[in-house]
Amino acid sequence: MSDTVLYSKSAEYGIQAMIYLAEHKPEKPVMIRKIAEEYGIPYQFLAKIMQILVKHHLIKATRGRTGGVELGREPKNIYLSEIIYAIDGLPPEKDKCVIGLDLCSDDTPCPLHEKWKPIRNDIRDMLESKPLNELAKRVIEKRKKMHS
């Protein structure tokens, strides 16, 4: 995970795949290749990410001709932070400085600590409070606006 509480490209792809599954609410499992094509993600890369999400029970995988992936539970019960932490790992115990100057705390503040701390906390709160169904709903709304 990045020092500034953002997430990796792998986590971004994982989020996109999860949103796809929540948005389309498929009746049967979806082929990973279809999601990869939809978002322009290299198939092998996405397949590895999906294995991680299966291990963390965020998605279920079914093998065979009618196989594919589907959400492991209701999208209203899956949060953005779970996807990111599954792929990138848990955030560090101690906060790093936003400009790369070692650790940053109230006791040992970096030059931007007072400005960065509330932003960092807001980002964490957002990631931990945004359920997948809400993200999927907003993606659908955005697409409608773009095509009208």
C-alpha positions, 0 to 999 in steps of 0.5 A: 500500500502506498505511503499516502493511504492510496492504493495500487493499480492491482487494487484499482483493477480489483475494485473495477472487477467487483463494481462490474459484478455488483453493477451487472448482478449476473444470474450466473458466474461471469468469465474473468476475460469478459471483465478484463475486456470491459475495463481493458485490464490484461487478462492474466493480471486480472486472473491473479487479482481475482485469485486473491479476492477468492482467498479473501471470500470477496468473490466466488469462483466456479470452474468449468464451461459455465464457470466464472466469478461472482460476488461472495456476498451481497454488495451492500456488505462489501466495503472498498477498504476490504478490497484494497486491504485484500490486495495491498495488505492492511495499512501500516501501523504507523503513519508515514509522512506524505512527503516521504520523511519517515514516520509522521505523528502528532509527536513527530510531525512532518511539515505537512502533518497538520494539513495531511492528517485530516485528509488521510483520516477522511480517506480512510473513513471514505474507504471504510464506509463505501459499500460496493452497491453504492459505488455500482449505483453511481457508476450506472448513474454516471454512464446514463449521464454520459450517454444522454 
